[in-house]
Every structure is written in C-alpha cells, then in structure tokens.
Amino acid sequence: MAGVADLVRDPWPLFPVPQQRAGMGLAHARQSAGLGQGAWFAAVTSFFTLHFGSFGGAPVRWSYFLLGLAGAFLFYSGNLLWIESRRRKERMSGAVAQTRATRILGSLTVGVPLGCIAGISLTIAATKWLPANEGNLAAWHSRIYYLSFVAAVIWALVHGAARSGSELLWLAAAATAAIPLTTLLSPLLAQGWSHAGASRLVDLVAILGTSGFAIMARAARRRSVAGPRDSVWAAPEPAII
C-alpha cells in the first residue's frame, strides 16, 4: 500500500492517486521526464510535473506546501485588510453596519480557506482507510474534498464571518487532528495501514497545525465578542442568505 508520501500525480489526471503496482515508479519517472514521448507531449508533461511537484522528491513537495500556505495567507490577509479599510471608510461616511457585499466577502474569506484546509486534511486521513482494491480512489478523494469545502463555504455564508470564523477553525483543527489519529488508530484497530517514514513528518506537521487552528479559534471567538460592534467580525451577526 502506498503511503502519504507516495501520493503522486500522473501527468494527465487532476487528482492524486497512489502508485500501488510494482514498477509504476520507474514508468512514472520516465513519463515525468518526457522520455519516449513526442516533443509536444513531452513539453506538456513537463508543465504538469512542474505544477504538481512530481520531481525533486520530498524537498520540492514540502517547498510547494510552504508556498501554498503563503498563498493562502496572502488571500486571507489581503481580504482582511480590505474589509477593515472599508469599515473605516463606511464609519466616516456615517454608516453603522457593514454592507451586504462586505459581509459576503467576509464570509467567503473565512469559508474558502478553512473549507480547503478541512477538505485536504480529511482526504489525507481517508487515504489510510480507503480499500486498496478500490477502482476509483481519485473519485473518492474528490468527493471527500469538495463535500467538505462546499459545506464550509455554505456554513460561512449562512452564519456569517463572526460566528463561522471560530466554528470553522475548530472544524479545521478536528480535520487536521484526524491525520495523526488515523496513524495511531489504524494499527490498534487492525484496519487501514500505518508505516514509518515520510508520513511521520506529515503527522508532526498536522499536530502543529491542529494546535495552531485551536489557538486561532479561541482568538476568533474573543474577537467576535470584544471587537468593534460595526466590524464584520463582530457577533451576533444576521444571516446573509
């Protein structure tokens, strides 16, 4: 059974699939390098391997992970700064409540990144429980991710940024905690799989992430209670859809 570190992407599918058959590693390496392909297809394959990090081993994949976190932070912090600057302008104009558009953006700022985090964490945890002989693992991973993502976005839109900020951070913490818990429980329950190696580093990062999300959830709750009343992050907040 392939581990988390063995979840690699072929040049053409858009979902991660474990390379479970013997000899697939060499074949995948030859495809990723463009060997035995025409010039056009080799060029396209090179772009896919660059995009998916299918080269350079673990250091490149962890670099992509850190760059992804940086991109997510830029999305969140940029929207946060825009919302807060808009709040100050609306206050100067005499407005006492955030506009509907601002509240929707605040909800999406919460729901999109946290839904993404929860979905990715759950699909990583599910990797160790899905049967090895399942014919369409990519479809299962896609369903798990998008159900989690869409549910988080809808929750944020229905309940508003102030309430859902704390709640979805707790969801992200629980989903991320499922990764090391799965590693711990699978051998105890004699189901799924667990092995040493790179997945232990994934578990360590997940534990750190769980702690970080829990701290952020408490801070978001305090902000919703003690923050400025005209802020989109202040609770209680009316539903927007």
CYANA upper distance limits for C-alpha pairs under 8 A (distance plus 0.5 A):
  1 MET  CA     20 GLN  CA      6.56
  1 MET  CA    132 ALA  CA      7.26
  1 MET  CA    193 TRP  CA      8.26
  2 ALA  CA      6 ASP  CA      6.02
  2 ALA  CA      7 LEU  CA      7.73
  2 ALA  CA     18 PRO  CA      6.17
  2 ALA  CA     19 GLN  CA      7.00
  2 ALA  CA     20 GLN  CA      6.30
  3 GLY  CA      7 LEU  CA      7.30
  3 GLY  CA     18 PRO  CA      8.12
  3 GLY  CA    128 LYS  CA      8.42
  3 GLY  CA    195 HIS  CA      8.08
  3 GLY  CA    199 SER  CA      7.39
  4 VAL  CA    124 ILE  CA      7.75
  4 VAL  CA    127 THR  CA      8.01
  4 VAL  CA    198 ALA  CA      8.11
  4 VAL  CA    199 SER  CA      6.28
  5 ALA  CA     58 ALA  CA      8.20
  5 ALA  CA    198 ALA  CA      6.42
  5 ALA  CA    199 SER  CA      6.77
  6 ASP  CA     18 PRO  CA      6.54
  6 ASP  CA     19 GLN  CA      7.22
  7 LEU  CA     16 PRO  CA      6.27
  7 LEU  CA     17 VAL  CA      6.16
  7 LEU  CA     18 PRO  CA      5.29
  7 LEU  CA     19 GLN  CA      7.54
  8 VAL  CA     16 PRO  CA      6.14
  8 VAL  CA     17 VAL  CA      6.71
  8 VAL  CA     18 PRO  CA      6.99
  8 VAL  CA     19 GLN  CA      7.73
  8 VAL  CA     54 SER  CA      7.03
  9 ARG  CA     13 PRO  CA      7.39
  9 ARG  CA     14 LEU  CA      7.97
  9 ARG  CA     15 PHE  CA      7.23
  9 ARG  CA     16 PRO  CA      5.50
  9 ARG  CA     17 VAL  CA      6.85
  9 ARG  CA     49 THR  CA      8.46
  9 ARG  CA     52 PHE  CA      7.13
  9 ARG  CA     54 SER  CA      7.20
 10 ASP  CA     16 PRO  CA      8.31
 10 ASP  CA     17 VAL  CA      8.41
 10 ASP  CA     28 HIS  CA      7.50
 10 ASP  CA     32 SER  CA      8.31
 11 PRO  CA     31 GLN  CA      7.88
 11 PRO  CA     32 SER  CA      7.15
 11 PRO  CA     45 THR  CA      5.95
 11 PRO  CA     48 PHE  CA      6.05
 11 PRO  CA     49 THR  CA      6.90
 12 TRP  CA     45 THR  CA      8.24
 12 TRP  CA     48 PHE  CA      7.98
 15 PHE  CA    138 ALA  CA      6.13
 15 PHE  CA    141 HIS  CA      8.32
 15 PHE  CA    142 SER  CA      7.79
 16 PRO  CA    138 ALA  CA      6.88
 17 VAL  CA    137 LEU  CA      7.20
 17 VAL  CA    138 ALA  CA      6.41
 19 GLN  CA     24 MET  CA      6.64
 19 GLN  CA     25 GLY  CA      7.57
 20 GLN  CA     24 MET  CA      7.86
 23 GLY  CA     27 ALA  CA      7.05
 24 MET  CA     28 HIS  CA      6.33
 25 GLY  CA     29 ALA  CA      6.63
 26 LEU  CA     30 ARG  CA      6.71
 27 ALA  CA     31 GLN  CA      6.72
 28 HIS  CA     32 SER  CA      6.46
 29 ALA  CA     33 ALA  CA      6.62
 30 ARG  CA     34 GLY  CA      6.78
 30 ARG  CA     35 LEU  CA      5.72
 30 ARG  CA     36 GLY  CA      8.13
 31 GLN  CA     35 LEU  CA      6.37
 31 GLN  CA     36 GLY  CA      8.08
 31 GLN  CA     37 GLN  CA      8.26
 31 GLN  CA     45 THR  CA      7.98
 32 SER  CA     45 THR  CA      6.74
 32 SER  CA     46 SER  CA      7.05
 32 SER  CA     49 THR  CA      6.60
 32 SER  CA     54 SER  CA      7.68
 32 SER  CA     55 PHE  CA      8.22
 33 ALA  CA     42 ALA  CA      8.06
 33 ALA  CA     45 THR  CA      8.23
 33 ALA  CA     46 SER  CA      7.36
 34 GLY  CA     41 PHE  CA      8.06
 34 GLY  CA     42 ALA  CA      4.86
 34 GLY  CA     43 ALA  CA      7.85
 34 GLY  CA     45 THR  CA      6.89
 34 GLY  CA     46 SER  CA      7.33
 35 LEU  CA     42 ALA  CA      7.87
 37 GLN  CA     41 PHE  CA      6.70
 37 GLN  CA     42 ALA  CA      6.09
 38 GLY  CA     42 ALA  CA      6.37
 39 ALA  CA     43 ALA  CA      6.68
 40 TRP  CA     44 VAL  CA      6.86
 41 PHE  CA     45 THR  CA      6.50
 42 ALA  CA     46 SER  CA      6.66
 43 ALA  CA     47 PHE  CA      7.07
 44 VAL  CA     48 PHE  CA      6.97
 45 THR  CA     49 THR  CA      6.70
 46 SER  CA     50 LEU  CA      6.66
 47 PHE  CA     51 HIS  CA      6.60
 48 PHE  CA     52 PHE  CA      6.53
 49 THR  CA     53 GLY  CA      6.13
 49 THR  CA     54 SER  CA      5.27
 49 THR  CA     55 PHE  CA      7.06
 50 LEU  CA     54 SER  CA      7.21
 50 LEU  CA     55 PHE  CA      7.84
 53 GLY  CA     60 VAL  CA      6.83
 53 GLY  CA     61 ARG  CA      6.19
 53 GLY  CA     64 TYR  CA      7.61
 54 SER  CA     61 ARG  CA      8.37
 55 PHE  CA     60 VAL  CA      7.60
 56 GLY  CA     60 VAL  CA      5.93
 56 GLY  CA     61 ARG  CA      8.35
 57 GLY  CA     61 ARG  CA      7.15
 58 ALA  CA     62 TRP  CA      6.56
 59 PRO  CA     63 SER  CA      6.59
 60 VAL  CA     64 TYR  CA      6.70
 61 ARG  CA     65 PHE  CA      6.73
 62 TRP  CA     66 LEU  CA      6.77
 63 SER  CA     67 LEU  CA      6.64
 64 TYR  CA     68 GLY  CA      6.50
 65 PHE  CA     69 LEU  CA      6.87
 66 LEU  CA     70 ALA  CA      6.78
 67 LEU  CA     71 GLY  CA      6.73
 68 GLY  CA     72 ALA  CA      6.71
 69 LEU  CA     73 PHE  CA      6.66
 70 ALA  CA     74 LEU  CA      6.75
 71 GLY  CA     75 PHE  CA      6.86
 72 ALA  CA     76 TYR  CA      6.79
 72 ALA  CA    113 PRO  CA      7.26
 73 PHE  CA     77 SER  CA      6.34
 74 LEU  CA     78 GLY  CA      6.16
 75 PHE  CA     79 ASN  CA      6.73
 75 PHE  CA    109 THR  CA      8.33
 76 TYR  CA     80 LEU  CA      6.56
 76 TYR  CA    109 THR  CA      6.52
 76 TYR  CA    110 VAL  CA      8.38
 76 TYR  CA    113 PRO  CA      8.15
 77 SER  CA     81 LEU  CA      6.58
 78 GLY  CA     82 TRP  CA      6.77
 79 ASN  CA     83 ILE  CA      6.58
 79 ASN  CA    105 LEU  CA      8.30
 79 ASN  CA    106 GLY  CA      8.20
 79 ASN  CA    109 THR  CA      7.16
 80 LEU  CA     84 GLU  CA      6.68
 80 LEU  CA    106 GLY  CA      8.17
 80 LEU  CA    109 THR  CA      8.20
 81 LEU  CA     85 SER  CA      6.57
 82 TRP  CA     86 ARG  CA      6.57
 83 ILE  CA     87 ARG  CA      6.67
 83 ILE  CA    102 THR  CA      7.15
 83 ILE  CA    106 GLY  CA      7.75
 83 ILE  CA    232 VAL  CA      8.43
 84 GLU  CA     88 ARG  CA      6.96
 84 GLU  CA    231 SER  CA      8.12
 85 SER  CA     89 LYS  CA      6.92
 86 ARG  CA     90 GLU  CA      6.60
 87 ARG  CA     91 ARG  CA      6.58
 87 ARG  CA     98 GLN  CA      7.42
 87 ARG  CA    230 ASP  CA      8.08
 87 ARG  CA    231 SER  CA      7.25
 88 ARG  CA     92 MET  CA      6.75
 89 LYS  CA     93 SER  CA      6.87
 90 GLU  CA     94 GLY  CA      6.92
 90 GLU  CA     95 ALA  CA      5.69
 90 GLU  CA     96 VAL  CA      8.15
 90 GLU  CA     98 GLN  CA      8.19
 91 ARG  CA     95 ALA  CA      5.62
 91 ARG  CA     96 VAL  CA      6.92
 96 VAL  CA    230 ASP  CA      6.55
 97 ALA  CA    230 ASP  CA      5.95
 97 ALA  CA    231 SER  CA      8.23
 98 GLN  CA    102 THR  CA      6.69
 98 GLN  CA    103 ARG  CA      6.97
 98 GLN  CA    230 ASP  CA      7.19
 98 GLN  CA    231 SER  CA      7.51
 98 GLN  CA    232 VAL  CA      6.86
 99 THR  CA    103 ARG  CA      6.85
100 ARG  CA    104 ILE  CA      6.68
100 ARG  CA    240 ILE  CA      7.63
101 ALA  CA    105 LEU  CA      6.72
102 THR  CA    106 GLY  CA      6.64
102 THR  CA    232 VAL  CA      8.06
103 ARG  CA    107 SER  CA      6.70
103 ARG  CA    160 GLY  CA      7.61
103 ARG  CA    161 ALA  CA      7.71
103 ARG  CA    232 VAL  CA      6.53
103 ARG  CA    240 ILE  CA      7.92
104 ILE  CA    108 LEU  CA      6.72
104 ILE  CA    157 LEU  CA      7.15
104 ILE  CA    160 GLY  CA      8.25
104 ILE  CA    240 ILE  CA      7.63
105 LEU  CA    109 THR  CA      6.50
106 GLY  CA    110 VAL  CA      6.97
106 GLY  CA    160 GLY  CA      8.16
106 GLY  CA    161 ALA  CA      6.00
106 GLY  CA    232 VAL  CA      7.19
106 GLY  CA    233 TRP  CA      8.34
107 SER  CA    111 GLY  CA      6.45
107 SER  CA    153 VAL  CA      8.20
107 SER  CA    156 ALA  CA      5.61
107 SER  CA    157 LEU  CA      5.90
107 SER  CA    160 GLY  CA      5.97
107 SER  CA    161 ALA  CA      4.86
107 SER  CA    164 SER  CA      8.28
108 LEU  CA    112 VAL  CA      5.99
108 LEU  CA    153 VAL  CA      7.05
108 LEU  CA    156 ALA  CA      7.36
108 LEU  CA    157 LEU  CA      7.53
108 LEU  CA    161 ALA  CA      8.38
109 THR  CA    113 PRO  CA      7.40
109 THR  CA    161 ALA  CA      8.43
110 VAL  CA    114 LEU  CA      6.71
110 VAL  CA    153 VAL  CA      8.39
110 VAL  CA    156 ALA  CA      7.22
110 VAL  CA    161 ALA  CA      6.73
110 VAL  CA    164 SER  CA      7.82
110 VAL  CA    165 GLY  CA      6.29
110 VAL  CA    168 LEU  CA      8.28
111 GLY  CA    115 GLY  CA      6.02
111 GLY  CA    149 PHE  CA      8.43
111 GLY  CA    152 ALA  CA      5.86
111 GLY  CA    153 VAL  CA      4.77
111 GLY  CA    154 ILE  CA      8.07
111 GLY  CA    155 TRP  CA      7.91
111 GLY  CA    156 ALA  CA      5.70
111 GLY  CA    157 LEU  CA      8.16
111 GLY  CA    164 SER  CA      8.27
111 GLY  CA    165 GLY  CA      8.35
111 GLY  CA    168 LEU  CA      7.90
112 VAL  CA    116 CYS  CA      6.60
112 VAL  CA    149 PHE  CA      7.61
112 VAL  CA    152 ALA  CA      7.82
112 VAL  CA    153 VAL  CA      6.31
113 PRO  CA    117 ILE  CA      6.72
114 LEU  CA    118 ALA  CA      6.60
114 LEU  CA    149 PHE  CA      8.43
114 LEU  CA    152 ALA  CA      7.72
114 LEU  CA    168 LEU  CA      6.82
114 LEU  CA    169 LEU  CA      7.17
114 LEU  CA    172 ALA  CA      6.73
115 GLY  CA    119 GLY  CA      6.50
115 GLY  CA    148 SER  CA      6.64
115 GLY  CA    149 PHE  CA      4.64
115 GLY  CA    150 VAL  CA      7.58
115 GLY  CA    151 ALA  CA      7.99
115 GLY  CA    152 ALA  CA      5.34
115 GLY  CA    153 VAL  CA      6.93
115 GLY  CA    168 LEU  CA      8.14
115 GLY  CA    172 ALA  CA      8.11
116 CYS  CA    120 ILE  CA      6.63
116 CYS  CA    145 TYR  CA      8.08
116 CYS  CA    148 SER  CA      8.21
116 CYS  CA    149 PHE  CA      5.94
117 ILE  CA    121 SER  CA      6.58
117 ILE  CA    172 ALA  CA      6.67
117 ILE  CA    176 THR  CA      8.44
118 ALA  CA    122 LEU  CA      6.59
118 ALA  CA    145 TYR  CA      8.37
118 ALA  CA    148 SER  CA      6.98
118 ALA  CA    149 PHE  CA      7.63
118 ALA  CA    171 LEU  CA      7.27
118 ALA  CA    172 ALA  CA      5.25
118 ALA  CA    173 ALA  CA      8.48
118 ALA  CA    175 ALA  CA      5.91
118 ALA  CA    176 THR  CA      7.38
119 GLY  CA    123 THR  CA      6.68
119 GLY  CA    144 ILE  CA      7.05
119 GLY  CA    145 TYR  CA      4.62
119 GLY  CA    146 TYR  CA      7.25
119 GLY  CA    147 LEU  CA      8.11
119 GLY  CA    148 SER  CA      5.42
119 GLY  CA    149 PHE  CA      6.14
119 GLY  CA    175 ALA  CA      8.35
120 ILE  CA    124 ILE  CA      6.69
120 ILE  CA    145 TYR  CA      6.51
121 SER  CA    125 ALA  CA      6.76
121 SER  CA    172 ALA  CA      8.40
121 SER  CA    175 ALA  CA      6.04
121 SER  CA    176 THR  CA      5.54
121 SER  CA    178 ALA  CA      7.95
121 SER  CA    179 ILE  CA      7.26
122 LEU  CA    126 ALA  CA      6.49
122 LEU  CA    144 ILE  CA      7.54
122 LEU  CA    145 TYR  CA      7.67
122 LEU  CA    175 ALA  CA      6.06
122 LEU  CA    176 THR  CA      7.61
122 LEU  CA    178 ALA  CA      7.54
122 LEU  CA    179 ILE  CA      7.98
123 THR  CA    127 THR  CA      6.75
123 THR  CA    141 HIS  CA      6.05
123 THR  CA    144 ILE  CA      6.45
123 THR  CA    145 TYR  CA      6.60
124 ILE  CA    128 LYS  CA      8.16
124 ILE  CA    179 ILE  CA      7.20
125 ALA  CA    129 TRP  CA      8.01
125 ALA  CA    178 ALA  CA      6.51
125 ALA  CA    179 ILE  CA      5.17
125 ALA  CA    182 THR  CA      6.74
126 ALA  CA    130 LEU  CA      6.59
126 ALA  CA    141 HIS  CA      8.34
127 THR  CA    141 HIS  CA      8.47
128 LYS  CA    182 THR  CA      7.75
128 LYS  CA    183 THR  CA      8.40
128 LYS  CA    186 SER  CA      8.31
128 LYS  CA    192 GLY  CA      5.63
128 LYS  CA    193 TRP  CA      6.11
128 LYS  CA    194 SER  CA      7.84
129 TRP  CA    191 GLN  CA      7.76
129 TRP  CA    192 GLY  CA      5.12
129 TRP  CA    193 TRP  CA      7.86
130 LEU  CA    134 GLU  CA      7.77
130 LEU  CA    137 LEU  CA      8.17
130 LEU  CA    192 GLY  CA      7.84
131 PRO  CA    192 GLY  CA      8.17
136 ASN  CA    140 TRP  CA      7.33
137 LEU  CA    141 HIS  CA      6.80
138 ALA  CA    142 SER  CA      6.61
139 ALA  CA    143 ARG  CA      6.65
140 TRP  CA    144 ILE  CA      6.73
141 HIS  CA    145 TYR  CA      6.63
142 SER  CA    146 TYR  CA      6.58
143 ARG  CA    147 LEU  CA      6.36
144 ILE  CA    148 SER  CA      6.73
145 TYR  CA    149 PHE  CA      6.58
146 TYR  CA    150 VAL  CA      6.33
147 LEU  CA    151 ALA  CA      6.46
148 SER  CA    152 ALA  CA      6.68
149 PHE  CA    153 VAL  CA      6.85
150 VAL  CA    154 ILE  CA      6.64
151 ALA  CA    155 TRP  CA      6.54
152 ALA  CA    156 ALA  CA      6.68
152 ALA  CA    168 LEU  CA      7.52
153 VAL  CA    157 LEU  CA      6.76
154 ILE  CA    158 VAL  CA      6.59
155 TRP  CA    159 HIS  CA      6.50
155 TRP  CA    160 GLY  CA      8.45
155 TRP  CA    164 SER  CA      7.42
156 ALA  CA    160 GLY  CA      5.79
156 ALA  CA    161 ALA  CA      6.52
156 ALA  CA    164 SER  CA      5.72
156 ALA  CA    165 GLY  CA      8.10
157 LEU  CA    161 ALA  CA      8.02
157 LEU  CA    239 ALA  CA      7.89
157 LEU  CA    240 ILE  CA      6.92
157 LEU  CA    241 ILE  CA      7.11
158 VAL  CA    239 ALA  CA      5.84
158 VAL  CA    240 ILE  CA      6.60
158 VAL  CA    241 ILE  CA      6.20
159 HIS  CA    163 ARG  CA      6.70
159 HIS  CA    164 SER  CA      6.50
159 HIS  CA    237 GLU  CA      8.14
159 HIS  CA    238 PRO  CA      7.91
159 HIS  CA    239 ALA  CA      5.84
159 HIS  CA    240 ILE  CA      8.02
160 GLY  CA    164 SER  CA      6.49
160 GLY  CA    237 GLU  CA      6.84
160 GLY  CA    238 PRO  CA      7.57
160 GLY  CA    239 ALA  CA      6.44
160 GLY  CA    240 ILE  CA      7.31
161 ALA  CA    165 GLY  CA      5.93
161 ALA  CA    232 VAL  CA      7.22
161 ALA  CA    233 TRP  CA      6.39
162 ALA  CA    166 SER  CA      7.83
162 ALA  CA    220 ALA  CA      8.21
162 ALA  CA    221 ARG  CA      8.36
162 ALA  CA    224 SER  CA      6.02
162 ALA  CA    232 VAL  CA      7.13
162 ALA  CA    233 TRP  CA      4.72
162 ALA  CA    234 ALA  CA      5.91
162 ALA  CA    235 ALA  CA      5.97
162 ALA  CA    236 PRO  CA      7.94
162 ALA  CA    237 GLU  CA      7.36
163 ARG  CA    167 GLU  CA      7.07
163 ARG  CA    221 ARG  CA      8.21
163 ARG  CA    224 SER  CA      7.81
163 ARG  CA    233 TRP  CA      8.48
163 ARG  CA    235 ALA  CA      6.94
163 ARG  CA    236 PRO  CA      7.93
163 ARG  CA    237 GLU  CA      8.07
164 SER  CA    168 LEU  CA      6.06
165 GLY  CA    169 LEU  CA      6.69
165 GLY  CA    217 ALA  CA      7.77
165 GLY  CA    220 ALA  CA      6.80
165 GLY  CA    221 ARG  CA      8.26
166 SER  CA    170 TRP  CA      6.89
166 SER  CA    216 MET  CA      8.22
166 SER  CA    217 ALA  CA      5.06
166 SER  CA    218 ARG  CA      7.39
166 SER  CA    220 ALA  CA      5.77
166 SER  CA    221 ARG  CA      5.98
167 GLU  CA    171 LEU  CA      6.85
167 GLU  CA    217 ALA  CA      7.67
168 LEU  CA    172 ALA  CA      6.56
169 LEU  CA    173 ALA  CA      6.64
169 LEU  CA    213 PHE  CA      6.19
169 LEU  CA    214 ALA  CA      7.39
169 LEU  CA    216 MET  CA      7.46
169 LEU  CA    217 ALA  CA      5.65
170 TRP  CA    174 ALA  CA      6.66
170 TRP  CA    213 PHE  CA      7.24
170 TRP  CA    214 ALA  CA      6.64
170 TRP  CA    217 ALA  CA      6.50
171 LEU  CA    175 ALA  CA      6.56
172 ALA  CA    176 THR  CA      6.49
172 ALA  CA    210 THR  CA      8.05
172 ALA  CA    213 PHE  CA      7.22
173 ALA  CA    177 ALA  CA      6.52
173 ALA  CA    209 GLY  CA      7.69
173 ALA  CA    210 THR  CA      4.98
173 ALA  CA    211 SER  CA      7.75
173 ALA  CA    212 GLY  CA      8.44
173 ALA  CA    213 PHE  CA      5.70
173 ALA  CA    214 ALA  CA      6.51
174 ALA  CA    178 ALA  CA      6.83
174 ALA  CA    210 THR  CA      7.59
175 ALA  CA    179 ILE  CA      7.90
176 THR  CA    180 PRO  CA      8.47
176 THR  CA    206 ALA  CA      6.14
176 THR  CA    207 ILE  CA      7.94
176 THR  CA    209 GLY  CA      7.40
176 THR  CA    210 THR  CA      6.24
177 ALA  CA    181 LEU  CA      6.74
177 ALA  CA    206 ALA  CA      6.89
177 ALA  CA    207 ILE  CA      6.82
177 ALA  CA    210 THR  CA      6.20
178 ALA  CA    182 THR  CA      6.29
179 ILE  CA    183 THR  CA      7.10
179 ILE  CA    203 ASP  CA      6.78
179 ILE  CA    206 ALA  CA      7.13
180 PRO  CA    184 LEU  CA      6.76
180 PRO  CA    203 ASP  CA      5.32
180 PRO  CA    204 LEU  CA      8.14
180 PRO  CA    206 ALA  CA      7.32
180 PRO  CA    207 ILE  CA      7.50
181 LEU  CA    185 LEU  CA      6.48
182 THR  CA    186 SER  CA      6.24
183 THR  CA    187 PRO  CA      8.01
183 THR  CA    193 TRP  CA      8.04
183 THR  CA    194 SER  CA      6.01
183 THR  CA    203 ASP  CA      8.29
184 LEU  CA    188 LEU  CA      7.56
184 LEU  CA    194 SER  CA      8.38
185 LEU  CA    189 LEU  CA      6.44
186 SER  CA    190 ALA  CA      6.32
186 SER  CA    191 GLN  CA      5.64
186 SER  CA    192 GLY  CA      5.79
186 SER  CA    193 TRP  CA      6.26
186 SER  CA    194 SER  CA      6.93
187 PRO  CA    191 GLN  CA      6.96
187 PRO  CA    192 GLY  CA      8.00
187 PRO  CA    193 TRP  CA      7.16
187 PRO  CA    194 SER  CA      7.04
195 HIS  CA    199 SER  CA      7.86
196 ALA  CA    200 ARG  CA      6.64
197 GLY  CA    201 LEU  CA      8.05
198 ALA  CA    202 VAL  CA      7.17
199 SER  CA    203 ASP  CA      6.69
200 ARG  CA    204 LEU  CA      6.75
201 LEU  CA    205 VAL  CA      6.73
202 VAL  CA    206 ALA  CA      6.61
203 ASP  CA    207 ILE  CA      6.71
204 LEU  CA    208 LEU  CA      6.88
205 VAL  CA    209 GLY  CA      6.54
206 ALA  CA    210 THR  CA      6.52
207 ILE  CA    211 SER  CA      6.87
208 LEU  CA    212 GLY  CA      6.72
209 GLY  CA    213 PHE  CA      6.60
210 THR  CA    214 ALA  CA      6.71
211 SER  CA    215 ILE  CA      6.79
212 GLY  CA    216 MET  CA      6.68
213 PHE  CA    217 ALA  CA      6.50
214 ALA  CA    218 ARG  CA      6.95
215 ILE  CA    219 ALA  CA      6.84
216 MET  CA    220 ALA  CA      6.51
217 ALA  CA    221 ARG  CA      6.73
218 ARG  CA    222 ARG  CA      6.81
219 ALA  CA    223 ARG  CA      6.65
220 ALA  CA    224 SER  CA      6.68
221 ARG  CA    225 VAL  CA      6.94
222 ARG  CA    226 ALA  CA      6.42
222 ARG  CA    227 GLY  CA      8.16
223 ARG  CA    227 GLY  CA      5.37
223 ARG  CA    233 TRP  CA      7.56
223 ARG  CA    234 ALA  CA      7.49
224 SER  CA    233 TRP  CA      5.98
224 SER  CA    234 ALA  CA      4.77
224 SER  CA    235 ALA  CA      5.58
224 SER  CA    236 PRO  CA      8.46
225 VAL  CA    234 ALA  CA      6.85
225 VAL  CA    235 ALA  CA      6.59
226 ALA  CA    234 ALA  CA      8.18
227 GLY  CA    231 SER  CA      7.70
227 GLY  CA    233 TRP  CA      7.86
227 GLY  CA    234 ALA  CA      6.41
228 PRO  CA    234 ALA  CA      7.02
229 ARG  CA    234 ALA  CA      6.11
229 ARG  CA    235 ALA  CA      8.30
230 ASP  CA    234 ALA  CA      7.49
232 VAL  CA    237 GLU  CA      8.35
